[in-house]
Amino acid sequence: MSTDKPGNPPSPQPHSPGLGASPPISGRSAERHPAIDRIDDALRDLRYGSVLAIVQDGVVVQIERTEKTRLTRPG
């Protein structure tokens, strides 16, 4: 939750290794946003699980991938 008030400078953004300083994702442009490529990589070969993109002030700052392994019961 942000405690920034109008007229105050914004709080410093946390550093996210690997994502760099990506511009806000808004509108459409001719080139593909780098965060979309990272999300695409996280989805690749994922059978069961989730991919979560954490966004702060319109900027992707973290991508989490959780993979689940389904075990079959011996019959």
C-alpha positions as CSV (number, residue, x, y, z in Angstrom):
1,M,0.0,0.0,0.0
2,S,1.4,3.4,-1.0
3,T,1.5,6.2,1.5
4,D,2.4,8.8,-1.1
5,K,0.2,11.9,-1.1
6,P,-0.3,14.5,-3.9
7,G,2.6,16.9,-3.9
8,N,5.1,14.6,-2.2
9,P,7.8,12.9,-4.2
10,P,7.1,9.2,-5.0
11,S,8.7,6.5,-2.8
12,P,11.8,4.9,-4.2
13,Q,11.2,1.8,-6.3
14,P,12.7,-1.5,-5.2
15,H,15.4,-2.9,-7.4
16,S,14.5,-6.0,-9.2
17,P,17.5,-8.0,-10.5
18,G,17.1,-9.3,-14.0
19,L,14.1,-7.2,-15.1
20,G,16.0,-3.9,-15.4
21,A,14.2,-0.6,-15.5
22,S,11.4,-1.4,-17.8
23,P,9.0,1.4,-19.0
24,P,5.4,1.3,-17.9
25,I,3.2,-1.1,-19.9
26,S,0.6,1.1,-21.4
27,G,-0.9,1.4,-24.8
28,R,0.4,-0.4,-27.8
29,S,3.7,0.1,-29.5
30,A,5.5,-1.5,-32.5
31,E,8.0,-3.3,-30.3
32,R,7.3,-6.0,-27.7
33,H,7.8,-5.0,-24.1
34,P,10.7,-6.9,-22.4
35,A,8.5,-8.0,-19.5
36,I,6.2,-9.8,-21.9
37,D,9.2,-11.8,-23.1
38,R,10.0,-12.8,-19.5
39,I,6.4,-13.8,-18.8
40,D,6.4,-15.8,-22.1
41,D,9.6,-17.6,-20.9
42,A,8.1,-18.4,-17.5
43,L,5.0,-19.9,-19.2
44,R,7.1,-22.1,-21.5
45,D,6.8,-25.8,-20.7
46,L,4.7,-25.1,-17.6
47,R,2.1,-27.9,-17.3
48,Y,0.6,-27.2,-13.9
49,G,1.2,-24.1,-11.9
50,S,1.0,-20.3,-12.2
51,V,2.9,-17.2,-13.3
52,L,2.4,-14.0,-11.3
53,A,3.5,-10.6,-12.5
54,I,4.0,-8.0,-9.7
55,V,3.4,-4.5,-11.0
56,Q,4.1,-1.2,-9.2
57,D,3.2,2.1,-10.7
58,G,2.6,0.5,-14.1
59,V,6.0,-1.2,-14.2
60,V,6.6,-5.0,-13.9
61,V,9.0,-5.3,-11.0
62,Q,8.9,-9.1,-10.4
63,I,7.8,-12.3,-12.1
64,E,7.1,-15.4,-10.0
65,R,6.7,-18.9,-11.4
66,T,5.2,-21.7,-9.3
67,E,5.3,-25.2,-10.8
68,K,3.4,-28.1,-9.4
69,T,4.2,-31.7,-10.0
70,R,1.3,-34.1,-10.1
71,L,2.1,-37.6,-8.7
72,T,0.1,-40.6,-9.6
73,R,-1.0,-43.0,-6.9
74,P,0.5,-46.5,-7.3
75,G,-2.4,-48.8,-8.2
